[in-house]
Amino acid sequence: MSLTGQQLLDGFSVFINDYWSSTATSAASDGTTVVDTLLRRYGEDTLRDFYFRNVEAAHAAINEVRRATAFATATGIVTVAPAFGTLLGSGEAYEMHRYDPSDKFSALDGAIRSIATKLFKATYDDSLTTDGINRTFSIPSSVRRGPLYVQIEEPVAAAASWNFLADPDFDSVSNWTASNFTAAQVTSATNDPLIPKYGSTATKLTLAASTAGTYTQPVANMANSITAALAAGRQMSSGIWLYCRTASKIKIGIIDDSTTTYSSTHAGAGWELLTVTATPPSTNATTLSVVIDGANSASAVVAWANKGWLLYGPTVPNHYDEQAIFQVRRDDTTQTFTTPRLIQGKRQLRLVGSTPLSRLGTTLSTQPTNTVEVDEFTAELLYAKAAVVLFGREALATASMNDIATRIEIAEERLTELQRLWRFEPEQRKRIQGPFS
C-alpha cells in the first residue's frame, strides 16, 4: 500500500496539531486575499505569518502557497503576499499551516532518509543462477542495499496431479503448437552449466527478426482431465521457467473465452520464472490455453523453456525454502557477494535486500501526487520522525529553545513508543538458521 504526498501532508499536519482545511465563503477581490467567515474565530492579526495553500482541484493556482501579512477578524479576510496566480473563488478549497508546507514535505523526505533501517521497501531479485563452479556473484542493480541474506531455490515437481500442463518439463514438443516460433529439443551438454535448467532436456524457441510468434498448449492437449468448462469462474495460475537474453520480448499468458491475460515480460537476464494469474468467465466453455508469446524484434529472439505449471489458485508453488537462508559477505568495491560454500549448479538465488522508500521530492506540482510505500498505521512512525526533523531544523534557526525543545522531546517519545508498538527491528540483525548459516 502507498499514500500520496497530499495524504501524508494531511496526516503529518494532524500529528503536529497544525491542520486546517476549509473553503472560501466568498470570492476574493483579487489574488491577495482569502475570504472565509469560519476564520473569524481567530483574533485580530493572530494568523499573520501563517501559510495559505490553494488545494482546489483543477484550479489554476493549485498547490501555490502564500504567507499571510494581515488578518481582519470582523470580516474573515486574510491578506497574503505575494498574490496567488489566480484568485480563490467562493466554495474553493484551501489549507492553513503554521509551518510552510514545503518545509513539511522536506521534513517527511528527511524522515524517510533517516529512518531507512525501519521503514523500507523489501527488494527481491531472482535473476542469479548458480553454475556449480563459482561462489562469487555480481550484485544486481535492483538490490541497492544488501543483499541482507540469500535463499536457494528448491525445485518444485511439475509431474503432479494438480498440474494441468502436458509435458510440463518441456521434454517434448508434441502437445504445443508453434506459430512463427521454431521449436526444437536441446539436451544437456557438459560445456553448458546453465541450459537445460532441469533434467536433461529443454525446448529451444527461436523467433526470426521482425516477426511475432506464439507457442501454445490448448486445453485439448492438457493433462489431468482439465476442460475449459471446469475452469469457468475459477482462478488459475501458470508459471514457466524461461531463459532469454533479450529483454521485454517474451511473456506468457492464459487464454480463455473472453480474453488473454499476460505476465510481465522477460527481463532478459537469464532464467526467470514468468507467472500469470487469470479467472476465466463463469460462462467459459470452449477456450483454455497457455501461451508463450514473442514480440516483434529487430533481431532474432531465442528462449529456452524448461518446466511449467497450470493450476487452480492465485500463485504457482513457492520455489524458495524460507528456512534455507544464509547471510553473505558483500564487497562494495567490486559490487559482488560471496557465498559461504559452493552451491549446487542450476539453482536460482533469491537475494533479499532493501530499498529506501520513495521520496516526495521538491517539485511543487508533483509533491501531492507522488507516493510513499507506507500505510495509515506505519505512516505514524514517519510522522513522528518528521516532527523531530521539522522541530530540530526550527531549533537551529531560533534563539528561543525552550518551547521547541519540549516539542522535540514529545515527538521523540512518540517515535520510541511507535517503534516499540510495531516492534521494528532491522532485518539485517535477524539471523535465520539454515544449512548455510
Protein Blocks (a to p, Z undefined) as FASTA:
>chain_A
ZZdfklmmmmmmmmnopaccdddfbdcfblkbccdfklmmpcehklgoiacddfbehiak
goiacddfbdcfklopacdddddfbdcdehiacdddfbdfklmmmmmmmmmmmmmmmgcc
ddddfkbccehlamcdcddfklmgccfbdcddddddfbdfklmbghklopafklpccehi
acddddddfklckbcfbhjbdcdddddehiacdddddfklmghhiafklmgopacddddd
dddfbehkbccddddfkbccdddddehlapadddddddddfkbckbccddddddddfbdc
ddddeddaddedjbdcdfbdfklccdddddfklopaddfbdcdehiacddddddddddeb
jafklmmmpccdddfklmmmmmmmmmmmmmmmmmmmccblklmmmmmmmmmmmmmmmmmm
nopacfklpccddfkZZ
